[in-house]
């Protein structure tokens, strides 16, 4: 982990502990994040002192600090659309839907309603980070972000040619009101990402999902209905 900033190292440690089925030892954490035991030990001490981790019998589990921060944040920590809203939206569009947020520079899905492919269900259920250019949600985040943020994200996710290619698509995506991914992330599905705004800020993306059969117009129709629903939300 040499050269990485402390916050990035801490984030990797916290995710490893969160995903583990049981508390982890110092050596197990150091191996999982590919870092020396000595520097990992110092980092774990800091995370324990702040309450992000709890140490017991020389093993580590998540502490209450994240929970208390969520309580302090109150409404600010709530997802832009709750489970009931997703269910209503799925019924309104007639297709499965998912809600995505941007975590750092990756897409993470918070939940979904309706049957999708096994691959997509695993991605959503395990909160796996996803790249931007290969997902409808990611392409929507890129297209509807401000110019500076788009440039930053493309520098992370794309080479110069791919970045320039996507920049040429932005105007069309904005006019249409949603971004498409046709088999890019999952060969079984066609998906559309519809931006979710709150007080003018891009806070999430609703993804409507359909099979890659026929003309695909069902997904586009559902995306337009999702836009209508969000506009009246």
C-alpha positions as a printed NumPy array, in Angstrom:
array([[  0.   ,   0.   ,   0.   ],
       [  3.057,   2.238,  -0.239],
       [  2.256,   5.705,  -1.48 ],
       [ -1.453,   5.414,  -0.87 ],
       [ -3.034,   8.006,   1.342],
       [ -4.204,   7.058,   4.813],
       [ -7.902,   7.458,   4.029],
       [ -7.646,   5.094,   1.061],
       [ -5.813,   2.52 ,   3.176],
       [ -8.393,   2.842,   5.939],
       [-11.237,   2.416,   3.458],
       [ -9.728,  -0.812,   2.13 ],
       [ -9.321,  -2.171,   5.639],
       [-12.88 ,  -1.294,   6.63 ],
       [-14.322,  -2.968,   3.541],
       [-12.304,  -6.139,   4.149],
       [-13.541,  -6.301,   7.739],
       [-17.114,  -5.546,   6.664],
       [-17.134,  -8.319,   4.054],
       [-15.58 , -10.931,   6.352],
       [-17.926, -13.539,   7.838],
       [-16.058, -13.384,  11.18 ],
       [-13.615, -11.023,  12.937],
       [-10.203, -10.875,  11.256],
       [ -6.718, -11.054,  12.718],
       [ -4.039,  -8.444,  12.096],
       [ -2.119, -10.774,   9.793],
       [ -5.241, -11.658,   7.802],
       [ -6.068,  -7.979,   7.275],
       [ -2.487,  -7.17 ,   6.271],
       [ -2.534, -10.002,   3.699],
       [ -5.905,  -8.972,   2.295],
       [ -4.795,  -5.393,   1.652],
       [ -1.238,  -6.391,   0.67 ],
       [  0.472,  -4.262,   3.309],
       [  3.199,  -4.741,   5.927],
       [  1.993,  -5.951,   9.303],
       [  3.708,  -3.073,  11.113],
       [  2.004,  -0.252,   9.212],
       [ -1.314,  -2.133,   9.218],
       [ -1.082,  -2.487,  12.996],
       [ -0.644,   1.283,  13.393],
       [ -3.618,   1.937,  11.128],
       [ -5.799,  -0.54 ,  13.021],
       [ -4.883,   1.134,  16.301],
       [ -6.088,   4.457,  14.899],
       [ -9.325,   2.924,  13.6  ],
       [ -9.971,   1.323,  16.981],
       [ -9.299,   4.565,  18.833],
       [-11.865,   6.369,  16.631],
       [-14.452,   3.61 ,  16.996],
       [-14.439,   2.404,  13.397],
       [-13.161,  -0.975,  14.569],
       [-13.451,  -2.988,  17.779],
       [-10.612,  -5.289,  18.861],
       [-11.372,  -8.429,  20.839],
       [ -9.114, -11.473,  21.343],
       [ -6.67 ,  -9.944,  18.845],
       [ -9.303,  -9.871,  16.144],
       [-11.154,  -6.96 ,  14.562],
       [-14.772,  -6.276,  13.677],
       [-16.645,  -3.119,  12.713],
       [-17.244,  -0.67 ,  15.537],
       [-20.116,   1.737,  16.208],
       [-18.57 ,   4.862,  14.689],
       [-20.164,   4.371,  11.257],
       [-23.554,   3.845,  12.897],
       [-23.23 ,   7.011,  14.957],
       [-22.226,   9.033,  11.89 ],
       [-25.347,   7.781,  10.108],
       [-27.463,   8.845,  13.077],
       [-25.841,  12.282,  13.092],
       [-26.452,  12.624,   9.353],
       [-30.13 ,  11.637,   9.791],
       [-31.996,  12.521,   6.569],
       [-28.756,  13.22 ,   4.708],
       [-27.896,   9.529,   4.998],
       [-31.17 ,   8.296,   3.511],
       [-31.081,   6.913,  -0.047],
       [-32.665,   9.156,  -2.68 ],
       [-35.421,   6.539,  -3.207],
       [-36.481,   4.099,  -0.495],
       [-37.571,   0.466,  -0.964],
       [-41.251,   1.388,  -1.268],
       [-40.413,   3.991,  -3.889],
       [-38.425,   1.456,  -5.911],
       [-41.333,  -0.98 ,  -5.771],
       [-43.728,   1.711,  -6.987],
       [-41.321,   2.697,  -9.748],
       [-40.925,  -0.914, -10.901],
       [-44.699,  -1.229, -11.146],
       [-44.971,   2.092, -12.988],
       [-42.288,   1.234, -15.557],
       [-43.212,  -2.416, -15.935],
       [-39.59 ,  -3.56 , -15.687],
       [-37.11 ,  -4.426, -12.914],
       [-35.394,  -1.365, -11.457],
       [-32.294,  -0.707,  -9.361],
       [-30.925,   2.316,  -7.546],
       [-27.271,   3.257,  -7.953],
       [-25.059,   5.811,  -6.243],
       [-21.54 ,   6.988,  -6.997],
       [-19.079,   5.866,  -4.316],
       [-15.739,   7.534,  -4.958],
       [-15.28 ,   6.776,  -8.638],
       [-17.358,   3.589,  -8.884],
       [-21.032,   2.706,  -9.159],
       [-22.589,   0.812,  -6.239],
       [-26.171,  -0.46 ,  -6.303],
       [-28.167,   0.029,  -3.102],
       [-31.103,  -2.192,  -3.997],
       [-33.361,  -3.503,  -6.722],
       [-36.92 ,  -4.673,  -7.344],
       [-37.826,  -7.331,  -9.902],
       [-36.052, -10.3  , -11.425],
       [-32.837,  -9.656, -13.305],
       [-29.97 , -11.919, -14.401],
       [-28.018, -13.92 , -11.818],
       [-24.947, -11.804, -12.537],
       [-26.871,  -8.57 , -11.944],
       [-28.47 ,  -9.926,  -8.773],
       [-25.03 , -10.756,  -7.361],
       [-23.69 ,  -7.31 ,  -8.225],
       [-26.582,  -5.616,  -6.426],
       [-26.821,  -8.013,  -3.491],
       [-23.106,  -7.908,  -2.689],
       [-22.705,  -4.136,  -3.257],
       [-19.889,  -4.759,  -5.712],
       [-18.29 ,  -1.585,  -7.106],
       [-18.773,  -1.309, -10.853],
       [-16.865,   0.643, -13.517],
       [-18.592,   3.599, -15.107],
       [-18.32 ,   3.195, -18.863],
       [-19.666,  -0.376, -18.933],
       [-22.843,   0.31 , -16.949],
       [-25.957,   2.324, -17.726],
       [-25.764,   3.871, -14.253],
       [-22.129,   4.838, -14.714],
       [-22.725,   6.325, -18.126],
       [-25.584,   8.375, -16.676],
       [-23.389,   9.625, -13.83 ],
       [-20.763,  10.656, -16.365],
       [-23.16 ,  12.317, -18.789],
       [-25.086,  14.337, -16.207],
       [-22.102,  15.324, -14.042],
       [-20.59 ,  18.768, -14.422],
       [-17.717,  19.046, -16.868],
       [-14.931,  19.045, -14.289],
       [-16.254,  15.985, -12.465],
       [-16.771,  14.137, -15.757],
       [-13.181,  14.847, -16.765],
       [-11.93 ,  13.566, -13.397],
       [-13.922,  10.334, -13.602],
       [-13.005,   9.644, -17.209],
       [ -9.331,  10.087, -16.351],
       [ -9.753,   7.234, -13.842],
       [-11.906,   4.913, -15.945],
       [-10.869,   5.478, -19.55 ],
       [ -7.924,   6.031, -21.807],
       [ -7.78 ,   9.128, -24.025],
       [ -9.567,   7.489, -26.975],
       [-12.425,   6.032, -24.891],
       [-12.789,   9.294, -22.959],
       [-13.007,  11.311, -26.167],
       [-15.51 ,   8.827, -27.58 ],
       [-17.776,   9.148, -24.58 ],
       [-17.509,  12.947, -24.567],
       [-18.999,  12.877, -28.066],
       [-22.026,  10.986, -26.699],
       [-22.787,  13.33 , -23.817],
       [-24.989,  15.806, -25.671],
       [-27.167,  13.016, -27.115],
       [-27.546,  11.318, -23.725],
       [-28.579,  14.586, -22.107],
       [-31.15 ,  15.27 , -24.83 ],
       [-32.578,  11.756, -24.469],
       [-32.599,  12.033, -20.678],
       [-31.027,   8.655, -19.936],
       [-27.95 ,   6.576, -20.766],
       [-27.947,   3.081, -22.265],
       [-25.837,  -0.02 , -21.796],
       [-26.654,  -2.796, -24.243],
       [-24.806,  -5.9  , -23.073],
       [-21.719,  -3.98 , -21.974],
       [-21.683,  -5.151, -18.344],
       [-23.944,  -8.204, -18.654],
       [-24.459,  -9.946, -22.017],
       [-28.013, -10.882, -21.027],
       [-29.425,  -7.424, -20.371],
       [-30.112,  -4.023, -21.858],
       [-30.341,  -1.267, -19.276],
       [-31.09 ,   2.439, -19.122],
       [-29.783,   4.794, -16.43 ],
       [-32.044,   7.704, -15.5  ],
       [-30.512,  10.458, -13.323],
       [-32.044,  11.331,  -9.952],
       [-31.719,  14.968,  -8.912],
       [-32.43 ,  16.617,  -5.562],
       [-32.351,  20.419,  -5.389],
       [-30.459,  20.449,  -8.665],
       [-27.805,  17.976,  -7.484],
       [-27.19 ,  14.584,  -9.083],
       [-27.66 ,  12.169,  -6.158],
       [-28.291,   8.812,  -7.821],
       [-29.346,   6.922, -10.906],
       [-32.377,   4.692, -11.403],
       [-31.627,   1.77 , -13.717],
       [-34.385,  -0.023, -15.622],
       [-33.417,  -3.46 , -16.879],
       [-34.719,  -5.65 , -19.69 ],
       [-33.549,  -8.633, -21.74 ],
       [-31.453,  -8.175, -24.874],
       [-34.177,  -9.511, -27.135],
       [-36.348,  -7.902, -29.783],
       [-35.801,  -4.229, -30.518],
       [-35.054,  -3.177, -26.949],
       [-37.739,  -0.498, -27.137],
       [-39.292,  -1.777, -23.922],
       [-36.293,  -0.521, -21.966],
       [-36.442,   2.884, -23.636],
       [-40.171,   3.184, -22.927],
       [-39.586,   2.202, -19.293],
       [-36.777,   4.778, -19.032],
       [-39.104,   7.501, -20.259],
       [-41.725,   6.429, -17.722],
       [-39.064,   6.485, -14.998],
       [-38.254,  10.073, -15.992],
       [-41.951,  10.971, -15.687],
       [-42.186,   9.36 , -12.255],
       [-39.058,  11.081, -10.991],
       [-40.236,  14.444, -12.3  ],
       [-43.399,  14.124, -10.209],
       [-41.666,  12.711,  -7.144]])
